Amino acid sequence: MTARELIDAVDAERARMGLTAQEMTSRAGVTEHTWQRVKYGRGGMHFYTANAMAEAVGLEIVVRKKEGAAVKWEKVGRKVSPAGTTITYRLANASPDQMVTIESRKRNVPHAFGSGKSGTYSVTTYHVCVRGVTVAEKVRFRDAVEHAERMMGV
């Protein structure tokens, strides 16, 4: 359930009970301003605020762990070339033709001209790929994973 769906459920139950917004917020111990701000999407709320509003109209928020919620990415390939090293990851237990993968690309880059440094330094970027084509490039692996999982609805 999203925050928006939760607020809609609280508001529907409030209306069904015949409570005004003022009565409901008084029961919940929150200000009407907070209720209006959250209801109309002009800000977020803390879990305890959401829980207090739900309890004020007789609803209970239940949090459960989803089955299979532990999403795991595994290495499925490594390619070394003069340009650098590419390691490919895909969801564990995914079919070999899984369309979304993450590629860790490590390459050596020369220092900037005039920097006073010679040689190269190593740069790693993470590419979210759909069937081998990069759709997003991230600096952190965690950001690439979040992007890929959003794309797949995980």
MDAnalysis code that builds the backbone (N, CA, C; Angstrom):
import MDAnalysis as mda
import numpy as np

u = mda.Universe.empty(462, n_residues=154, atom_resindex=np.repeat(np.arange(154), 3), trajectory=True)
u.add_TopologyAttr("name", ["N", "CA", "C"] * 154)
u.add_TopologyAttr("resid", np.arange(1, 155))
u.add_TopologyAttr("resname", ["MET", "THR", "ALA", "ARG", "GLU", "LEU", "ILE", "ASP", "ALA", "VAL", "ASP", "ALA", "GLU", "ARG", "ALA", "ARG", "MET", "GLY", "LEU", "THR", "ALA", "GLN", "GLU", "MET", "THR", "SER", "ARG", "ALA", "GLY", "VAL", "THR", "GLU", "HIS", "THR", "TRP", "GLN", "ARG", "VAL", "LYS", "TYR", "GLY", "ARG", "GLY", "GLY", "MET", "HIS", "PHE", "TYR", "THR", "ALA", "ASN", "ALA", "MET", "ALA", "GLU", "ALA", "VAL", "GLY", "LEU", "GLU", "ILE", "VAL", "VAL", "ARG", "LYS", "LYS", "GLU", "GLY", "ALA", "ALA", "VAL", "LYS", "TRP", "GLU", "LYS", "VAL", "GLY", "ARG", "LYS", "VAL", "SER", "PRO", "ALA", "GLY", "THR", "THR", "ILE", "THR", "TYR", "ARG", "LEU", "ALA", "ASN", "ALA", "SER", "PRO", "ASP", "GLN", "MET", "VAL", "THR", "ILE", "GLU", "SER", "ARG", "LYS", "ARG", "ASN", "VAL", "PRO", "HIS", "ALA", "PHE", "GLY", "SER", "GLY", "LYS", "SER", "GLY", "THR", "TYR", "SER", "VAL", "THR", "THR", "TYR", "HIS", "VAL", "CYS", "VAL", "ARG", "GLY", "VAL", "THR", "VAL", "ALA", "GLU", "LYS", "VAL", "ARG", "PHE", "ARG", "ASP", "ALA", "VAL", "GLU", "HIS", "ALA", "GLU", "ARG", "MET", "MET", "GLY", "VAL"])
u.atoms.positions = np.array([
    [0.844, -1.169, 0.000],
    [0.000, 0.000, 0.000],
    [0.895, 1.239, 0.000],
    [0.567, 2.180, -0.848],
    [1.339, 3.419, -0.888],
    [0.805, 4.386, 0.163],
    [1.569, 5.434, 0.452],
    [1.121, 6.459, 1.399],
    [-0.182, 7.090, 0.914],
    [-0.273, 7.306, -0.387],
    [-1.495, 7.911, -0.959],
    [-2.710, 7.013, -0.718],
    [-2.544, 5.702, -0.921],
    [-3.644, 4.756, -0.688],
    [-4.030, 4.707, 0.789],
    [-3.035, 4.807, 1.665],
    [-3.312, 4.823, 3.098],
    [-4.144, 6.041, 3.473],
    [-3.750, 7.201, 2.999],
    [-4.487, 8.436, 3.307],
    [-5.904, 8.367, 2.742],
    [-6.049, 7.826, 1.533],
    [-7.383, 7.668, 0.946],
    [-8.250, 6.744, 1.796],
    [-7.657, 5.662, 2.311],
    [-8.398, 4.726, 3.159],
    [-8.816, 5.387, 4.467],
    [-7.924, 6.161, 5.077],
    [-8.244, 6.873, 6.319],
    [-9.358, 7.880, 6.056],
    [-9.251, 8.615, 4.967],
    [-10.269, 9.617, 4.647],
    [-11.625, 8.970, 4.371],
    [-11.638, 7.844, 3.659],
    [-12.902, 7.148, 3.372],
    [-13.531, 6.634, 4.664],
    [-12.718, 6.085, 5.552],
    [-13.236, 5.578, 6.826],
    [-13.724, 6.722, 7.701],
    [-13.006, 7.854, 7.664],
    [-13.430, 9.039, 8.421],
    [-14.811, 9.492, 7.961],
    [-14.991, 9.554, 6.639],
    [-16.277, 9.980, 6.079],
    [-17.370, 8.963, 6.410],
    [-17.057, 7.658, 6.326],
    [-18.036, 6.616, 6.643],
    [-18.495, 6.712, 8.086],
    [-17.568, 7.076, 8.983],
    [-17.903, 7.199, 10.407],
    [-18.624, 8.501, 10.714],
    [-18.652, 9.412, 9.750],
    [-19.310, 10.696, 9.960],
    [-18.480, 11.678, 10.773],
    [-17.170, 11.465, 10.791],
    [-16.279, 12.366, 11.530],
    [-15.838, 13.520, 10.634],
    [-15.706, 14.677, 11.216],
    [-15.112, 15.786, 10.481],
    [-13.597, 15.613, 10.538],
    [-12.901, 16.350, 9.697],
    [-11.434, 16.298, 9.717],
    [-10.924, 16.749, 11.077],
    [-11.574, 17.748, 11.655],
    [-11.159, 18.260, 12.962],
    [-11.313, 17.192, 14.045],
    [-12.419, 16.447, 14.026],
    [-12.622, 15.379, 15.010],
    [-11.590, 14.266, 14.837],
    [-11.330, 13.906, 13.599],
    [-10.374, 12.842, 13.342],
    [-8.965, 13.251, 13.772],
    [-8.560, 14.467, 13.426],
    [-7.201, 14.901, 13.790],
    [-7.063, 15.048, 15.297],
    [-8.144, 15.452, 15.964],
    [-8.115, 15.555, 17.418],
    [-7.919, 14.176, 18.044],
    [-8.633, 13.174, 17.533],
    [-8.464, 11.796, 18.007],
    [-7.044, 11.290, 17.753],
    [-6.483, 11.667, 16.607],
    [-5.154, 11.185, 16.223],
    [-4.026, 11.944, 16.923],
    [-4.347, 13.116, 17.431],
    [-3.310, 13.921, 18.072],
    [-2.401, 14.619, 17.078],
    [-2.927, 14.910, 15.889],
    [-2.170, 15.664, 14.888],
    [-2.955, 16.931, 14.552],
    [-2.273, 17.893, 13.982],
    [-2.953, 19.144, 13.642],
    [-3.725, 18.996, 12.331],
    [-4.737, 19.815, 12.166],
    [-5.481, 19.810, 10.903],
    [-4.557, 20.183, 9.748],
    [-3.604, 21.067, 10.035],
    [-2.646, 21.471, 9.008],
    [-1.868, 20.251, 8.489],
    [-1.435, 19.380, 9.415],
    [-0.716, 18.171, 9.010],
    [-1.608, 17.294, 8.140],
    [-2.855, 17.108, 8.550],
    [-3.794, 16.295, 7.777],
    [-3.977, 16.868, 6.375],
    [-4.208, 18.167, 6.275],
    [-4.433, 18.795, 4.971],
    [-3.172, 18.693, 4.098],
    [-2.023, 18.929, 4.713],
    [-0.758, 18.872, 3.972],
    [-0.538, 17.479, 3.376],
    [-0.760, 16.458, 4.181],
    [-0.558, 15.081, 3.724],
    [-1.654, 14.669, 2.737],
    [-2.886, 15.026, 3.052],
    [-4.019, 14.632, 2.204],
    [-3.878, 15.180, 0.784],
    [-3.390, 16.385, 0.668],
    [-3.282, 17.001, -0.653],
    [-1.885, 16.884, -1.262],
    [-1.066, 15.997, -0.690],
    [0.224, 15.669, -1.289],
    [1.261, 16.775, -1.234],
    [1.175, 17.625, -0.225],
    [2.150, 18.713, -0.111],
    [3.235, 18.389, 0.914],
    [3.444, 17.119, 1.161],
    [4.487, 16.723, 2.094],
    [4.287, 15.301, 2.560],
    [5.300, 14.752, 3.178],
    [5.228, 13.389, 3.669],
    [4.831, 13.351, 5.129],
    [4.915, 12.159, 5.692],
    [4.588, 12.008, 7.108],
    [5.421, 10.873, 7.684],
    [5.586, 10.926, 8.984],
    [6.294, 9.859, 9.684],
    [5.356, 8.677, 9.867],
    [5.930, 7.512, 10.093],
    [5.121, 6.312, 10.286],
    [4.188, 6.479, 11.480],
    [4.691, 7.041, 12.590],
    [3.838, 7.162, 13.777],
    [2.661, 8.101, 13.526],
    [2.825, 9.101, 12.658],
    [1.711, 9.993, 12.305],
    [0.678, 9.222, 11.485],
    [1.135, 8.454, 10.513],
    [0.222, 7.646, 9.699],
    [-0.522, 6.651, 10.575],
    [0.191, 6.018, 11.502],
    [-0.415, 5.038, 12.391],
    [-1.459, 5.704, 13.290],
    [-1.158, 6.889, 13.817],
    [-2.108, 7.600, 14.690],
    [-3.377, 7.959, 13.929],
    [-3.239, 8.407, 12.671],
    [-4.414, 8.763, 11.875],
    [-5.242, 7.526, 11.555],
    [-4.576, 6.413, 11.252],
    [-5.296, 5.172, 10.957],
    [-6.047, 4.688, 12.197],
    [-5.383, 4.692, 13.340],
    [-6.022, 4.250, 14.579],
    [-7.194, 5.141, 14.968],
    [-7.138, 6.428, 14.639],
    [-8.212, 7.363, 14.986],
    [-9.531, 6.984, 14.323],
    [-9.456, 6.253, 13.209],
    [-10.687, 5.843, 12.515],
    [-10.872, 4.325, 12.568],
    [-10.113, 3.654, 13.446],
    [-10.298, 2.226, 13.646],
    [-9.562, 1.329, 12.665],
    [-8.596, 1.868, 11.934],
    [-7.803, 1.053, 11.014],
    [-6.495, 0.677, 11.685],
    [-5.920, -0.434, 11.249],
    [-4.658, -0.886, 11.795],
    [-3.667, -1.092, 10.654],
    [-2.481, -0.549, 10.804],
    [-1.431, -0.738, 9.802],
    [-0.666, -1.998, 10.178],
    [-0.572, -2.917, 9.230],
    [0.137, -4.178, 9.461],
    [1.297, -4.239, 8.481],
    [2.471, -4.539, 8.999],
    [3.662, -4.654, 8.160],
    [4.097, -6.116, 8.175],
    [4.218, -6.696, 6.984],
    [4.648, -8.079, 6.841],
    [5.773, -8.155, 5.843],
    [6.634, -9.111, 6.026],
    [7.702, -9.342, 5.059],
    [7.104, -10.070, 3.869],
    [7.392, -9.574, 2.690],
    [6.926, -10.220, 1.479],
    [7.730, -11.482, 1.230],
    [7.075, -12.497, 0.713],
    [7.785, -13.709, 0.325],
    [8.714, -13.371, -0.835],
    [9.907, -13.848, -0.768],
    [10.863, -13.591, -1.839],
    [11.347, -12.152, -1.872],
    [11.187, -11.433, -0.763],
    [11.562, -10.028, -0.742],
    [13.073, -9.812, -0.827],
    [13.840, -10.825, -0.458],
    [15.286, -10.684, -0.527],
    [15.739, -10.888, -1.974],
    [15.883, -9.786, -2.661],
    [16.301, -9.839, -4.061],
    [17.822, -9.918, -4.074],
    [18.357, -10.845, -4.832],
    [19.798, -11.055, -4.855],
    [20.294, -10.958, -6.291],
    [21.363, -10.208, -6.474],
    [22.007, -10.089, -7.776],
    [23.254, -10.953, -7.767],
    [23.504, -11.657, -8.870],
    [24.673, -12.530, -8.948],
    [25.500, -12.185, -10.184],
    [26.809, -12.460, -10.078],
    [27.700, -12.263, -11.226],
    [27.422, -13.363, -12.239],
    [27.274, -12.983, -13.494],
    [27.032, -13.997, -14.526],
    [28.050, -13.922, -15.658],
    [28.928, -12.938, -15.607],
    [29.914, -12.845, -16.677],
    [30.994, -11.838, -16.363],
    [32.148, -12.045, -16.979],
    [33.272, -11.119, -16.807],
    [34.005, -11.059, -18.136],
    [34.258, -9.841, -18.581],
    [34.961, -9.662, -19.858],
    [36.076, -8.641, -19.642],
    [37.272, -9.030, -20.021],
    [38.432, -8.138, -19.906],
    [38.856, -7.750, -21.316],
    [39.025, -6.452, -21.513],
    [39.481, -5.957, -22.816],
    [40.495, -4.846, -22.566],
    [41.178, -4.393, -23.603],
    [42.135, -3.292, -23.400],
    [41.454, -2.035, -22.837],
    [40.170, -1.874, -23.107],
    [39.447, -0.700, -22.614],
    [39.121, -0.803, -21.128],
    [39.101, -2.006, -20.584],
    [38.773, -2.178, -19.170],
    [38.095, -3.506, -18.910],
    [37.528, -3.643, -17.716],
    [36.877, -4.884, -17.307],
    [35.384, -4.637, -17.133],
    [34.556, -5.547, -17.645],
    [33.110, -5.459, -17.483],
    [32.630, -6.708, -16.757],
    [31.917, -6.514, -15.649],
    [31.310, -7.625, -14.915],
    [29.797, -7.449, -15.051],
    [29.101, -8.522, -15.443],
    [27.655, -8.459, -15.641],
    [26.942, -9.160, -14.490],
    [25.888, -8.508, -13.965],
    [25.068, -9.062, -12.895],
    [23.630, -9.197, -13.401],
    [22.922, -10.201, -12.902],
    [21.477, -10.302, -13.154],
    [20.835, -10.875, -11.902],
    [19.518, -10.808, -11.846],
    [18.814, -11.336, -10.681],
    [19.101, -12.825, -10.530],
    [19.357, -13.245, -9.288],
    [19.569, -14.668, -9.028],
    [18.309, -15.414, -9.436],
    [18.478, -16.601, -9.956],
    [17.383, -17.459, -10.415],
    [16.650, -16.905, -11.632],
    [17.205, -15.895, -12.268],
    [16.575, -15.362, -13.484],
    [16.975, -16.247, -14.658],
    [16.168, -16.230, -15.679],
    [16.497, -17.029, -16.857],
    [17.708, -16.408, -17.554],
    [18.450, -17.209, -18.329],
    [19.651, -16.696, -19.002],
    [19.362, -15.515, -19.923],
    [18.142, -15.420, -20.417],
    [17.821, -14.312, -21.315],
    [17.172, -13.135, -20.569],
    [17.408, -13.073, -19.240],
    [16.861, -11.967, -18.441],
    [17.185, -10.650, -19.136],
    [16.168, -9.842, -19.383],
    [16.403, -8.659, -20.196],
    [17.093, -7.525, -19.454],
    [16.981, -7.434, -18.107],
    [17.611, -6.339, -17.375],
    [18.836, -6.869, -16.642],
    [19.979, -6.247, -16.904],
    [21.226, -6.613, -16.232],
    [21.911, -5.334, -15.759],
    [22.884, -5.515, -14.894],
    [23.727, -4.395, -14.454],
    [25.153, -4.750, -14.841],
    [25.820, -3.831, -15.498],
    [27.211, -4.055, -15.874],
    [28.101, -3.096, -15.094],
    [29.092, -3.665, -14.423],
    [30.108, -2.885, -13.730],
    [31.246, -2.705, -14.715],
    [31.501, -1.476, -15.104],
    [32.549, -1.221, -16.099],
    [33.688, -0.440, -15.448],
    [34.839, -1.093, -15.400],
    [36.020, -0.456, -14.822],
    [36.982, -0.152, -15.954],
    [37.402, 1.098, -16.037],
    [38.321, 1.468, -17.107],
    [39.361, 2.434, -16.558],
    [40.476, 2.491, -17.248],
    [41.541, 3.411, -16.875],
    [41.395, 4.690, -17.683],
    [41.469, 5.807, -16.983],
    [41.283, 7.116, -17.609],
    [42.535, 7.944, -17.361],
    [43.052, 8.614, -18.400],
    [44.237, 9.450, -18.177],
    [43.881, 10.669, -17.318],
    [44.846, 11.085, -16.517],
    [44.650, 12.301, -15.718],
    [44.456, 13.498, -16.655],
    [43.752, 14.491, -16.166],
    [43.457, 15.678, -16.977],
    [44.744, 16.398, -17.372],
    [44.749, 16.939, -18.578],
    [45.898, 17.690, -19.072],
    [46.127, 18.892, -18.160],
    [47.335, 19.097, -17.754],
    [47.666, 20.236, -16.894],
    [47.477, 19.964, -15.413],
    [47.087, 18.730, -15.054],
    [46.861, 18.427, -13.634],
    [48.173, 18.173, -12.906],
    [49.236, 18.001, -13.676],
    [50.523, 17.728, -13.060],
    [50.711, 16.256, -12.718],
    [49.723, 15.420, -13.059],
    [49.815, 13.986, -12.766],
    [49.963, 13.230, -14.069],
    [50.773, 12.182, -14.015],
    [50.958, 11.370, -15.214],
    [50.275, 10.017, -15.019],
    [50.112, 9.299, -16.097],
    [49.508, 7.973, -16.020],
    [47.986, 8.028, -16.048],
    [47.379, 7.001, -15.479],
    [45.917, 6.886, -15.498],
    [45.397, 6.575, -14.098],
    [44.090, 6.702, -13.946],
    [43.430, 6.279, -12.719],
    [42.212, 5.451, -13.108],
    [41.741, 4.646, -12.178],
    [40.661, 3.700, -12.450],
    [39.297, 4.330, -12.122],
    [38.328, 4.149, -13.024],
    [36.965, 4.644, -12.833],
    [36.009, 3.472, -13.017],
    [35.084, 3.310, -12.084],
    [34.064, 2.272, -12.206],
    [32.697, 2.930, -12.297],
    [31.918, 2.548, -13.301],
    [30.531, 3.007, -13.424],
    [29.644, 1.781, -13.551],
    [28.380, 1.943, -13.196],
    [27.416, 0.843, -13.237],
    [26.334, 1.197, -14.241],
    [26.144, 0.302, -15.207],
    [25.205, 0.548, -16.292],
    [24.028, -0.413, -16.167],
    [22.810, 0.150, -16.120],
    [21.606, -0.677, -16.148],
    [21.301, -0.897, -17.621],
    [21.249, -2.167, -18.022],
    [21.096, -2.499, -19.438],
    [19.825, -3.303, -19.679],
    [19.181, -3.021, -20.779],
    [18.050, -3.812, -21.240],
    [18.496, -4.466, -22.533],
    [18.591, -5.799, -22.489],
    [19.089, -6.579, -23.626],
    [20.424, -6.027, -24.149],
    [21.322, -5.680, -23.225],
    [22.659, -5.241, -23.601],
    [22.808, -3.766, -23.929],
    [21.706, -3.011, -23.940],
    [21.761, -1.584, -24.268],
    [21.628, -0.780, -22.971],
    [22.568, 0.119, -22.716],
    [22.550, 0.918, -21.498],
    [21.370, 1.876, -21.501],
    [20.559, 1.818, -20.418],
    [19.431, 2.743, -20.268],
    [19.671, 3.727, -19.119],
    [20.643, 3.441, -18.255],
    [20.988, 4.349, -17.160],
    [22.411, 4.067, -16.722],
    [23.124, 5.125, -16.362],
    [24.494, 4.976, -15.867],
    [24.544, 5.575, -14.476],
    [25.058, 4.811, -13.514],
    [25.115, 5.242, -12.121],
    [26.541, 5.147, -11.608],
    [26.837, 5.942, -10.599],
    [28.166, 5.933, -10.002],
    [28.245, 4.894, -8.886],
    [27.102, 4.608, -8.231],
    [27.092, 3.636, -7.142],
    [26.282, 2.407, -7.544],
    [26.763, 1.234, -7.136],
    [26.076, -0.018, -7.455],
    [24.657, -0.011, -6.888],
    [24.511, 0.462, -5.654],
    [23.194, 0.496, -5.005],
    [22.187, 1.290, -5.832],
    [22.608, 2.412, -6.410],
    [21.705, 3.216, -7.248],
    [21.309, 2.460, -8.512],
    [22.265, 1.715, -9.087],
    [21.966, 0.926, -10.278],
    [20.971, -0.183, -9.949],
    [21.152, -0.836, -8.802],
    [20.239, -1.894, -8.377],
    [18.836, -1.326, -8.179],
    [18.723, -0.192, -7.487],
    [17.402, 0.419, -7.265],
    [16.737, 0.764, -8.585],
    [17.489, 1.305, -9.517],
    [16.945, 1.672, -10.826],
    [16.460, 0.417, -11.570],
    [17.283, -0.628, -11.584],
    [16.923, -1.864, -12.285],
    [15.695, -2.513, -11.650],
    [15.638, -2.540, -10.330],
    [14.506, -3.168, -9.651],
    [13.221, -2.390, -9.867],
    [13.316, -1.057, -9.922],
    [12.120, -0.260, -10.242],
    [11.618, -0.586, -11.639],
    [12.550, -0.732, -12.580],
    [12.175, -1.054, -13.960],
    [11.453, -2.397, -14.043],
    [11.873, -3.354, -13.190],
    [11.302, -4.693, -13.243],
    [10.123, -4.863, -12.299],
    [9.828, -3.828, -11.497],
    [8.722, -3.922, -10.560],
    [8.999, -4.860, -9.385],
    [10.285, -4.977, -9.026],
    [10.675, -5.862, -7.911],
    [10.536, -5.109, -6.621],
])
